[in-house]
Structure formats: C-alpha cells, structure tokens
C-alpha cells in the first residue's frame, strides 16, 4: 500500500503538506495598545479527494486550523488556543513564550513569541513564529 503525503497522521517517514491561510498580529490594549497582543495563525491541510479529482486552487482547501496567542505584556497573562480550545493559560512576565503540543492529526506544533523583535539572532528569526512539524508557517505556500 502506498502512503499518501496527505494522510491524517504525521510520522517521521511521511511528509505532511500544509498551507498557510492567514497570519495577523494586532495590538488590543485598552489604554496602551501595545500592552496586549493577539497573534493568530491560520493554516490548513489539502483535500486529497479534490486533488485526486484533478481540481486545483481553492477547490483543494481542506481541513483548516487556527492558533491564537493572547498576551498581556504588562501583566504577563498569556493564553494559547487551538481551534477555539484553550491549550494553555498562565502568567509569566518573561520576554519570551514557547509552547509545544501535538495536534489532533498527530502534527508537532510549536509556538514561539518574543516581546520585541529578536536582535542579533539567526537569520530568519521572527518576533512571532509557529512551526508545524518543524517548518515555519511563514515558509508555507
């Protein structure tokens, strides 16, 4: 049996194709806008049946997911949600947030956020980053 790269479960021997839908970062503080941030990534996995039927473009959009980080940099409160479900809530006044989990499809998801853009860091480092199976959401098609 041949394994499709679009199967639901990720494994070390299998490539999972992912596409980026949207990214946005907005300042939502009531008095000082930059004191609270909402960062959102949307990504998806192609619809294998549509691809097999010869369709292309938006017709091939499949299962889509959303990860949201709400971060009050002044109080240290932070919340991470995936598809509307709260994964983490806590308080820590550190300048960096890192959290990692396995999604319902078996994909390794890692969120990294810095209070300010990284300085003197490796090329390609970003203030907000979502890695899906080790691949930056910003490098997805």
N, C-alpha and C positions, 0 to 999 in steps of 0.2 A: 504494500500500500504506500503510495506516495504522499508525503506530508505537504500540505498547502502552507505557504507563508502567511496565510490569513486565519489559521486556526485560532480558536479562542484562548488556548493556554500557551504561555510563553515557556520556553525551555532553552537551555544553553545551546542546543544544537539547532534551534529553529529561529528564523528571523521573523519578527512581527512588524508588519508595516503599519505606520501611524502617520496621520497627517495633522497639521495644525489648523485650527479653525479661527482662533482669536486669542489675543493677549491684550490686557489693559491694566494699567496701574493708575488709580485715582486717589487724590487727597480728599479725605472726607471729614476732617476735624471740624467741629462746630465753630470754635473761636480762631484757632490757628490751623489752617487747612492741612499743612504737612505733619501735624501731630498724630494723625490717624490715617492709615493707608488701607486700601482694599486692592489687592492684586488678584487678577483672575486669568487663568489659562483655560482654554477650551481646545480639545483635541479629539480625534476620532480614529476608528479602525474601519477600513473599507468594507463594503458589502460584497462578499465573494460571489454571491448569486448574480448580482448585476454585472460584475466583471466577466463572469463566465458567459453571460448572455450577450457580451460584446458592447455593453454600454460604457459610457465614459463621462468624465467630468462630475458634476454634482449628482448625477444619477447613481454614482457609485458610493456616495456618502453612506456610511453605515452607522454603527453604534458610536455615539459621541459622549464625551465626558467633560466634566468641569471641575477644576480645583480652584478653591478660593482661599486666600490668606487675608485675614483682617487683623491689623497690627496697630495698636496704640503705642507709638514710640515713646510717648511721655509717661504713661503708666506702666508699660511693659506687658499689658494684656495682649494675648495673641490667640487666634483661633484658626484652625485649618479645617476646611470642609471639602469633601469629595462628593460630587453629585448631590449636594444638599445635605449630606450626612456629616455630622460633626465627627472629625477624627481625633482632634487634639484641641484642648483649651488649657491655657495656663498663663502664668505671669512670670516674666523674667526680663530684667532691664538690660540684658546683653545686647550688643550691636548686631548680632547675627542670629538667624533662626535656621536650624537644619532639622528636617524630619524626613523619615523614610518609612514606606509601607508597601505592602503587596496588595494590588487592587483585586477586584473580583474575577478578573480574567487571568490572574497569575503574573501580571506585569509588575516589575520593580519600579516604584515611583519615588523620587527623591526631590524635595523642595529645599532650596537654599535662598535665603534673603538676607541682604545687608542693609543696615540703616542708611548708609551712604554708598555711593558707587565705589567699588574696590579701587584702591590706589596702589601702584607698584605690584600689581597682581599679574598672573599669567595672561597672555593674550587670549581674548575671548571671554574673560571673566565678566560677569554681569551683576548688576545690583540684585536682580530677581531672576532665579533660574528654576526651571522644572525639568528634571531628567526622567525620561521614560526608557527603561531598560538601558540606562547609561547614556542615552542620546538626548542632547539638548532639544527642548521643544522649539527653540529658535532655528534649528537646522532642519526642521521637518518641512516637507513640501506643503 
